[in-house]
Amino acid sequence: MSGARLPAALRSGVAGVALLAALFVFRLWFAAALPMTGDEAYFVLWGEHPAGGYYDHPPMVGWWLAALLPFGHAEWFLRLPALLLPIALSLVALRVARPLGSERARLAALLVLLQPASVWNVLITTDTPVILFTSLSVAAYVAALRARSPLRSLSWHALAGAFLGAAFLGKYFAALLGVAYLAHVVFGRRDGMRAAGFAALLIAALPAPLYNLWWNSGHCWVNVLFNFFNRNADAGFHWQNPPLYLASLAYLATPWLLFALWQQRAAVRESARRSVEGSAMLWLTVVPFALLGLLSFGKSVGLHWLASFTPLLAVAAALALPLPSLAGLVRWSAGFAVVHVLLIAIIAALPLETWRSTKLYDGIVLTVRADELLAELKPWADDHLFATDGYSPSATLAYNARRPFAVFGEGSFHARQDDFITDWRAQDGGKILILKKSEPKLDEYAPYFAQVEQRQFELHGARYYLVLGEGFNYAAYRDGVLARVRERFYQRPAWLPQRPGSCEFCSHNFPAETCQ
């Protein structure tokens, strides 16, 4: 259909520029106003302790934050990569769709900019580099398909592989894109460069996973154990997970876009038949979403798992659907974006006590009023190690206090980077303050201290408890807590080779024993 039927703003690009400016202003305000969340503060902790890898995931977001931290700690500044991410994604969409016409390219960029995650997600997490490098890899792959010379095609394939490797160094599930590439090469491509191109892509991508394997072999295999063993202990069929996956996909991609793709599936197939862009985008979206759908039968699939591929789905729609249909999708998405902006503004304006009746209130107060909570701890600041019983409050308070907050106790199967940061041997005989959101049982702490007492205080209606321990007994803590940690989280299979003496947690706390 002719672009003449489109609104003048969409034809001229005025809407895109105005939307980009308005969205950036809103996101900048939100990034500055939103307190650092527990997960984000945890990744900031990675950046403050630069390393070749980390407990939960490969190191990319930690490296990014390590580069930013010398220049500032403000929330909006550390969130800059996430803040600018929608701009990068829209430029990728523009580039991929441009050969099919400037109007179609602008609509592709607008659809990406108006997706819910592009509106509200200003969080700097492990997903941020994965989303960016996934999109860049796809853009390079499409450029390889368009290249007119074998050398240029091989170069673009190699760049696509390098970006795929960078995405893998953000999070393991970037490998889903690699599976999608393989599926497209085997089933969707008939050109003469498919074998050589995929070989170039694979060779360029391999250094990243090989590096990650090498690093893990010297660090207890921690993020391999976490991602493939420890976090899957409760895996199994739960009837609510597949519907929840479909609802998550519908939300992030928007229901009207999915409906349009299904209703006009003949146009999608025709797009895949007539253009290399359409063929690539079909395979590179269907395969990851199908694999995640299968995974949902055994495990809950979070929103963030889908965020790397929903922008690609918007581009696939922009390549295939008629221009007036795309303009309609843009209008629906714009309305949805306005709803998000208004809802966030309303929530931000509500008084803190609005959430007092919820179970999350003590955590909300700790996050939003961290400075006031830290003031309550000031009398013990000079001679106590500060700690909490979980990674999220410890990371949040450490970020706001600019001082360490250890995790005292076993904690959970995830976010255990403190195992490598806090050396409990150095605390032997010392004083430790443990902040808790629930009333403690002092007899659970008594074995690890010569003397222990409890105090409490209220802040904005939330009650917090302090366990004050003197004369910390490292040997008792090692045998009573760290031994259970080793048993639960550091038992690697015998077939995973460990470089001798290189597992810090075990070599520091159990030098005469093994974590195998």
C-alpha positions as CSV (number, residue, x, y, z in Angstrom):
1,M,0.0,0.0,0.0
2,S,1.1,3.6,-0.6
3,G,2.8,5.6,2.1
4,A,0.6,8.5,1.1
5,R,-2.1,7.2,3.4
6,L,0.1,7.6,6.4
7,P,-0.1,10.6,8.7
8,A,2.1,13.5,7.6
9,A,4.1,13.3,10.9
10,L,5.0,9.7,10.2
11,R,6.0,10.4,6.6
12,S,8.3,13.3,7.6
13,G,9.9,11.7,10.6
14,V,8.7,14.5,12.9
15,A,6.9,12.1,15.1
16,G,10.1,10.0,15.6
17,V,12.2,13.0,16.6
18,A,9.6,14.3,19.0
19,L,9.0,10.9,20.5
20,L,12.7,10.3,21.0
21,A,13.2,13.6,22.7
22,A,10.1,13.2,25.0
23,L,11.0,9.6,25.8
24,F,14.6,10.5,26.7
25,V,13.5,13.3,29.0
26,F,11.1,11.0,30.8
27,R,13.6,8.2,31.1
28,L,16.3,10.6,32.3
29,W,13.9,11.9,35.1
30,F,13.0,8.3,36.0
31,A,16.6,7.2,36.1
32,A,17.4,10.0,38.4
33,A,14.3,9.7,40.6
34,L,14.3,5.9,41.0
35,P,16.4,4.7,43.9
36,M,19.0,2.1,43.0
37,T,17.3,-1.3,43.3
38,G,18.9,-4.3,45.0
39,D,19.8,-6.1,41.8
40,E,21.4,-3.0,40.4
41,A,23.3,-2.2,43.6
42,Y,24.6,-5.8,43.5
43,F,26.0,-5.3,40.0
44,V,27.5,-2.0,41.1
45,L,29.3,-4.2,43.7
46,W,30.7,-6.1,40.8
47,G,32.0,-2.9,39.2
48,E,33.6,-1.9,42.5
49,H,35.5,-5.2,42.6
50,P,36.6,-5.7,38.9
51,A,37.1,-9.3,38.0
52,G,37.2,-11.7,35.1
53,G,33.8,-13.1,36.0
54,Y,31.3,-13.2,38.8
55,Y,29.3,-15.7,40.8
56,D,26.0,-15.5,39.0
57,H,26.8,-14.6,35.4
58,P,29.7,-13.7,33.0
59,P,31.2,-10.3,33.6
60,M,30.0,-7.8,31.0
61,V,27.8,-5.5,33.1
62,G,30.4,-5.6,35.9
63,W,33.0,-4.4,33.3
64,W,30.7,-1.6,32.1
65,L,30.1,-0.4,35.7
66,A,33.8,-0.6,36.5
67,A,34.4,1.8,33.7
68,L,31.7,4.2,34.8
69,L,32.3,4.3,38.6
70,P,35.5,6.4,38.6
71,F,33.4,9.2,37.1
72,G,30.4,9.1,39.4
73,H,28.0,7.2,41.6
74,A,24.7,9.0,40.7
75,E,21.9,6.6,39.8
76,W,21.2,8.3,36.4
77,F,24.9,8.2,35.5
78,L,25.4,4.5,36.3
79,R,22.2,3.8,34.4
80,L,23.4,5.6,31.2
81,P,23.8,2.4,29.2
82,A,20.2,1.4,30.0
83,L,19.0,5.0,29.5
84,L,20.5,5.1,26.0
85,L,19.6,1.5,25.0
86,P,16.3,2.3,23.3
87,I,18.1,4.8,21.0
88,A,20.6,2.1,20.0
89,L,17.8,-0.4,19.4
90,S,15.8,2.1,17.3
91,L,18.8,2.8,15.1
92,V,19.3,-0.9,14.6
93,A,15.7,-1.2,13.5
94,L,16.1,1.8,11.2
95,R,19.2,0.2,9.6
96,V,17.6,-3.2,9.1
97,A,14.4,-1.9,7.6
98,R,15.8,1.0,5.5
99,P,16.3,-1.0,2.2
100,L,12.5,-1.5,2.2
101,G,11.8,2.2,2.3
102,S,12.4,5.2,4.6
103,E,8.8,5.2,5.9
104,R,8.9,1.5,6.8
105,A,12.2,2.1,8.5
106,R,10.8,5.0,10.6
107,L,7.9,2.9,11.6
108,A,10.2,0.1,12.7
109,A,12.2,2.5,14.8
110,L,9.0,3.9,16.4
111,L,7.6,0.4,17.2
112,V,10.8,-0.4,19.0
113,L,10.9,2.9,20.9
114,L,7.3,2.5,22.0
115,Q,7.6,-1.1,23.4
116,P,7.0,-1.1,27.2
117,A,10.6,-2.0,28.1
118,S,11.8,0.9,26.0
119,V,9.5,3.2,28.0
120,W,10.2,2.3,31.6
121,N,13.3,0.0,31.8
122,V,16.1,2.3,33.0
123,L,17.7,-0.4,35.2
124,I,21.3,-1.3,34.7
125,T,21.4,-5.1,34.9
126,T,23.0,-8.1,33.2
127,D,20.3,-7.9,30.6
128,T,21.4,-4.5,29.3
129,P,24.5,-5.6,27.5
130,V,22.7,-8.8,26.3
131,I,19.9,-6.7,24.7
132,L,22.4,-4.3,23.1
133,F,24.8,-6.9,21.7
134,T,22.0,-9.2,20.5
135,S,20.5,-6.4,18.4
136,L,24.0,-5.4,17.1
137,S,24.7,-9.0,16.2
138,V,21.4,-9.3,14.2
139,A,22.1,-6.0,12.4
140,A,25.6,-7.3,11.4
141,Y,24.1,-10.7,10.3
142,V,21.5,-8.9,8.1
143,A,24.3,-6.8,6.6
144,A,26.2,-10.1,5.8
145,L,23.1,-11.4,4.0
146,R,23.0,-8.2,1.9
147,A,26.7,-8.0,1.1
148,R,27.6,-8.3,-2.5
149,S,31.1,-9.6,-2.2
150,P,32.2,-12.8,-0.3
151,L,34.9,-10.9,1.6
152,R,32.3,-8.3,2.9
153,S,29.9,-11.1,3.7
154,L,32.5,-13.0,5.7
155,S,33.5,-9.8,7.6
156,W,29.9,-9.0,8.5
157,H,29.4,-12.6,9.6
158,A,32.5,-12.4,11.8
159,L,31.2,-9.1,13.3
160,A,27.9,-10.8,14.0
161,G,29.7,-13.6,15.8
162,A,31.8,-11.1,17.8
163,F,28.7,-9.3,19.0
164,L,27.1,-12.7,19.8
165,G,30.1,-13.5,22.0
166,A,29.9,-10.2,23.7
167,A,26.2,-10.9,24.4
168,F,27.2,-14.3,25.9
169,L,29.6,-12.5,28.2
170,G,26.5,-10.7,29.5
171,K,24.3,-13.8,30.1
172,Y,24.2,-17.4,29.0
173,F,20.8,-17.3,27.3
174,A,22.4,-15.2,24.5
175,A,23.2,-18.7,23.2
176,L,19.5,-18.8,22.0
177,L,20.5,-16.4,19.3
178,G,23.3,-18.7,18.2
179,V,20.7,-21.6,17.9
180,A,18.5,-19.3,15.8
181,Y,21.4,-18.5,13.5
182,L,22.1,-22.2,13.0
183,A,18.4,-22.9,12.3
184,H,18.3,-20.1,9.8
185,V,21.4,-21.3,8.1
186,V,20.2,-24.9,7.9
187,F,16.5,-24.3,7.0
188,G,16.1,-20.7,5.8
189,R,19.1,-19.9,3.6
190,R,20.0,-21.1,0.2
191,D,22.8,-18.7,-0.7
192,G,26.4,-19.8,-1.5
193,M,27.8,-18.1,1.6
194,R,25.8,-19.8,4.3
195,A,28.4,-22.5,5.3
196,A,31.4,-20.2,5.1
197,G,29.5,-17.4,6.7
198,F,28.3,-19.4,9.6
199,A,31.8,-20.8,10.1
200,A,33.1,-17.2,10.3
201,L,30.3,-16.3,12.7
202,L,31.1,-19.3,14.9
203,I,34.8,-18.7,15.0
204,A,34.3,-15.1,16.0
205,A,31.8,-16.0,18.7
206,L,33.8,-18.9,20.3
207,P,36.5,-16.9,22.2
208,A,33.9,-15.5,24.6
209,P,32.5,-18.9,25.9
210,L,36.0,-20.4,25.9
211,Y,37.2,-17.5,28.0
212,N,34.2,-18.0,30.4
213,L,35.0,-21.7,30.7
214,W,38.7,-20.9,31.4
215,W,37.7,-18.3,34.1
216,N,35.2,-20.7,35.7
217,S,37.8,-23.5,35.9
218,G,39.8,-21.2,38.2
219,H,36.9,-19.9,40.3
220,C,34.9,-22.9,41.5
221,W,32.8,-23.1,38.3
222,V,30.5,-20.7,40.1
223,N,28.4,-19.3,37.3
224,V,28.2,-22.7,35.6
225,L,27.0,-24.3,38.9
226,F,24.6,-21.4,39.4
227,N,23.0,-21.4,36.0
228,F,22.9,-25.2,35.3
229,F,22.6,-26.7,38.8
230,N,21.8,-24.6,41.8
231,R,19.1,-22.4,40.3
232,N,17.3,-25.4,38.8
233,A,16.8,-27.4,42.0
234,D,13.0,-26.6,41.9
235,A,12.6,-27.1,38.1
236,G,9.5,-29.0,37.1
237,F,6.2,-28.6,35.5
238,H,3.9,-25.9,37.1
239,W,0.7,-25.3,35.2
240,Q,0.9,-21.5,35.6
241,N,4.3,-21.1,33.9
242,P,3.3,-21.5,30.3
243,P,0.3,-19.0,30.5
244,L,2.6,-16.6,32.4
245,Y,5.1,-16.9,29.6
246,L,2.5,-16.1,27.0
247,A,1.2,-13.1,29.1
248,S,4.8,-11.8,29.5
249,L,5.4,-12.1,25.8
250,A,2.1,-10.3,25.0
251,Y,2.9,-7.5,27.4
252,L,6.5,-6.8,26.2
253,A,5.7,-7.2,22.5
254,T,2.2,-5.7,22.9
255,P,-1.0,-7.7,22.2
256,W,-1.9,-5.7,19.1
257,L,1.5,-6.4,17.4
258,L,1.2,-10.1,18.1
259,F,-2.4,-10.1,16.8
260,A,-1.4,-8.3,13.7
261,L,1.4,-10.7,13.0
262,W,-1.0,-13.7,13.4
263,Q,-3.8,-12.1,11.4
264,Q,-1.5,-11.2,8.6
265,R,0.8,-14.3,8.8
266,A,0.5,-14.7,5.0
267,A,2.3,-11.3,4.6
268,V,4.9,-12.5,7.1
269,R,5.6,-15.6,5.1
270,E,5.7,-13.6,1.9
271,S,8.2,-11.2,3.5
272,A,10.4,-14.1,4.5
273,R,10.2,-15.5,0.9
274,R,11.0,-12.3,-1.0
275,S,13.7,-10.6,1.2
276,V,16.7,-11.7,3.1
277,E,15.7,-9.3,5.9
278,G,12.3,-10.9,6.3
279,S,13.7,-14.4,6.3
280,A,16.3,-13.6,8.9
281,M,14.0,-11.8,11.2
282,L,11.4,-14.6,11.0
283,W,13.9,-17.2,12.1
284,L,15.7,-15.1,14.6
285,T,12.5,-14.3,16.5
286,V,10.5,-17.6,16.1
287,V,13.3,-19.9,17.3
288,P,14.2,-18.1,20.6
289,F,10.6,-17.6,21.5
290,A,9.8,-21.2,20.7
291,L,12.7,-22.4,22.8
292,L,11.7,-20.1,25.7
293,G,8.1,-21.4,25.4
294,L,9.3,-25.0,25.7
295,L,11.5,-24.0,28.7
296,S,8.4,-22.5,30.4
297,F,7.0,-26.0,30.8
298,G,9.8,-26.8,33.2
299,K,10.7,-23.4,34.6
300,S,9.4,-19.9,35.1
301,V,10.5,-17.6,32.3
302,G,10.9,-14.0,33.5
303,L,10.1,-10.8,31.6
304,H,13.8,-10.0,31.3
305,W,14.5,-13.2,29.4
306,L,12.3,-12.0,26.6
307,A,13.6,-8.5,26.4
308,S,16.5,-9.3,24.0
309,F,14.1,-10.6,21.3
310,T,11.0,-8.5,21.5
311,P,12.7,-5.5,19.6
312,L,13.4,-8.0,16.8
313,L,9.8,-9.0,16.7
314,A,8.8,-5.3,16.2
315,V,11.3,-5.1,13.3
316,A,9.9,-8.4,11.8
317,A,6.5,-6.8,11.9
318,A,7.8,-3.6,10.3
319,L,9.4,-5.6,7.4
320,A,6.2,-7.6,6.6
321,L,3.0,-5.7,7.4
322,P,1.4,-3.0,5.2
323,L,2.3,0.5,6.1
324,P,-1.2,1.6,7.3
325,S,-1.3,-1.4,9.6
326,L,2.1,-0.4,11.0
327,A,0.9,3.2,11.5
328,G,-2.1,1.8,13.5
329,L,0.2,-0.3,15.6
330,V,2.3,2.8,16.3
331,R,-0.7,4.7,17.5
332,W,-1.8,1.9,19.8
333,S,1.7,1.6,21.2
334,A,1.9,5.3,21.7
335,G,-1.2,5.2,23.8
336,F,0.1,2.4,25.8
337,A,3.4,4.3,26.4
338,V,1.4,7.3,27.7
339,V,-0.4,5.0,30.1
340,H,3.0,3.8,31.4
341,V,4.3,7.3,31.8
342,L,1.2,8.5,33.7
343,L,1.2,5.4,35.9
344,I,4.9,5.8,36.9
345,A,4.4,9.6,37.6
346,I,1.4,8.8,39.8
347,I,3.2,6.1,41.7
348,A,6.2,8.4,42.2
349,A,4.0,11.1,43.6
350,L,2.3,8.8,46.2
351,P,3.5,9.1,49.8
352,L,5.8,6.3,51.0
353,E,3.2,5.2,53.6
354,T,0.8,4.2,50.8
355,W,2.5,0.9,50.7
356,R,2.6,0.3,54.5
357,S,0.0,-2.5,54.4
358,T,2.1,-4.5,51.9
359,K,4.6,-7.2,52.8
360,L,7.2,-5.4,50.8
361,Y,7.0,-2.2,52.9
362,D,10.2,-2.8,55.0
363,G,12.2,-3.4,51.8
364,I,10.7,-0.3,50.2
365,V,11.6,1.9,53.1
366,L,15.1,0.4,53.2
367,T,15.5,1.3,49.5
368,V,13.8,4.7,49.4
369,R,15.0,5.9,52.8
370,A,18.4,4.3,52.9
371,D,20.1,7.4,54.2
372,E,17.8,7.6,57.2
373,L,18.3,3.9,58.0
374,L,22.1,4.3,57.8
375,A,21.9,7.2,60.2
376,E,20.4,4.8,62.8
377,L,23.5,2.6,62.4
378,K,26.0,5.4,62.8
379,P,26.8,4.7,66.5
380,W,28.4,1.4,65.5
381,A,30.0,2.6,62.2
382,D,33.6,2.9,63.5
383,D,34.2,-0.5,65.0
384,H,31.7,-3.0,63.5
385,L,31.5,-4.8,60.3
386,F,28.0,-4.1,58.9
387,A,26.0,-7.0,57.5
388,T,22.4,-8.1,56.6
389,D,21.0,-11.6,56.0
390,G,20.5,-11.1,52.2
391,Y,22.2,-9.9,49.1
392,S,19.6,-7.3,48.2
393,P,19.6,-5.2,51.4
394,S,23.4,-5.6,51.7
395,A,24.0,-4.4,48.2
396,T,21.5,-1.5,48.5
397,L,23.0,-0.3,51.8
398,A,26.6,-0.7,50.6
399,Y,25.8,1.4,47.5
400,N,24.3,4.2,49.7
401,A,26.8,4.0,52.5
402,R,29.9,3.7,50.3
403,R,31.1,1.0,52.7
404,P,30.9,-2.8,52.8
405,F,27.8,-4.7,53.9
406,A,28.5,-8.4,54.2
407,V,25.9,-11.2,53.9
408,F,25.8,-13.0,57.3
409,G,24.5,-16.6,57.2
410,E,23.8,-19.0,54.4
411,G,21.8,-16.7,52.1
412,S,20.2,-18.1,49.0
413,F,21.4,-19.9,45.9
414,H,21.8,-16.7,43.9
415,A,23.8,-13.5,44.2
416,R,26.6,-14.9,46.3
417,Q,29.4,-12.6,45.2
418,D,30.0,-11.7,48.8
419,D,31.5,-15.2,49.2
420,F,34.5,-13.7,47.3
421,I,34.5,-10.3,48.8
422,T,34.1,-10.8,52.6
423,D,37.0,-12.6,54.2
424,W,35.5,-14.0,57.4
425,R,38.9,-15.0,58.7
426,A,39.9,-11.3,59.0
427,Q,36.8,-10.8,61.2
428,D,37.9,-13.3,63.9
429,G,37.5,-11.8,67.3
430,G,35.8,-8.6,65.9
431,K,32.4,-7.0,66.1
432,I,29.6,-7.4,63.7
433,L,26.3,-5.6,63.3
434,I,23.6,-7.6,61.5
435,L,20.5,-5.7,60.3
436,K,17.3,-7.7,59.9
437,K,13.8,-7.0,58.7
438,S,12.3,-9.8,60.9
439,E,12.8,-10.5,64.6
440,P,15.9,-12.6,65.1
441,K,16.4,-15.6,67.3
442,L,19.5,-14.8,69.3
443,D,20.2,-18.4,70.0
444,E,20.9,-18.9,66.3
445,Y,23.7,-16.2,66.5
446,A,25.1,-17.1,69.9
447,P,27.4,-19.9,68.7
448,Y,29.3,-17.5,66.5
449,F,30.0,-14.7,69.1
450,A,31.4,-14.4,72.6
451,Q,28.5,-12.0,73.3
452,V,25.4,-11.1,71.4
453,E,22.5,-8.6,72.0
454,Q,19.4,-7.4,70.1
455,R,18.1,-3.9,69.5
456,Q,15.3,-2.5,67.3
457,F,14.0,0.7,65.8
458,E,11.2,2.0,63.6
459,L,11.5,4.0,60.5
460,H,8.4,5.4,58.7
461,G,6.4,2.6,60.4
462,A,8.7,-0.2,59.4
463,R,10.5,-2.1,62.1
464,Y,14.1,-3.2,61.9
465,Y,16.2,-5.3,64.2
466,L,19.9,-5.2,65.0
467,V,22.0,-8.2,66.1
468,L,25.1,-6.9,67.8
469,G,27.8,-9.5,68.1
470,E,31.2,-9.2,69.8
471,G,34.0,-11.6,69.7
472,F,33.2,-13.2,66.4
473,N,34.3,-16.9,66.3
474,Y,35.5,-17.6,62.8
475,A,36.1,-21.3,63.4
476,A,32.5,-21.8,64.6
477,Y,31.1,-19.8,61.7
478,R,33.2,-21.8,59.2
479,D,32.0,-25.1,60.6
480,G,28.4,-24.0,61.2
481,V,27.7,-21.8,58.2
482,L,30.4,-21.9,55.6
483,A,30.5,-25.6,55.5
484,R,26.8,-25.7,54.7
485,V,27.4,-23.1,52.0
486,R,30.1,-25.2,50.5
487,E,27.8,-28.3,50.6
488,R,24.9,-26.5,49.0
489,F,26.5,-24.2,46.4
490,Y,30.1,-25.3,45.6
491,Q,29.9,-29.0,45.0
492,R,31.1,-29.3,41.4
493,P,30.8,-32.6,39.4
494,A,34.0,-34.5,39.1
495,W,34.0,-34.0,35.3
496,L,34.5,-30.3,35.7
497,P,38.3,-29.8,35.9
498,Q,39.4,-27.3,38.5
499,R,42.7,-25.6,38.3
500,P,44.6,-26.6,41.5
501,G,44.2,-24.2,44.5
502,S,42.3,-21.7,42.5
503,C,38.8,-21.9,44.1
504,E,39.1,-18.9,46.5
505,F,36.1,-19.8,48.7
506,C,37.3,-23.3,49.3
507,S,41.0,-22.6,49.5
508,H,40.5,-19.8,52.0
509,N,38.0,-21.5,54.3
510,F,38.8,-25.2,53.7
511,P,42.4,-25.4,52.6
512,A,42.8,-29.1,53.5
513,E,39.5,-30.2,51.7
514,T,37.9,-30.1,48.3
515,C,34.8,-28.6,46.8
516,Q,34.3,-31.5,44.4
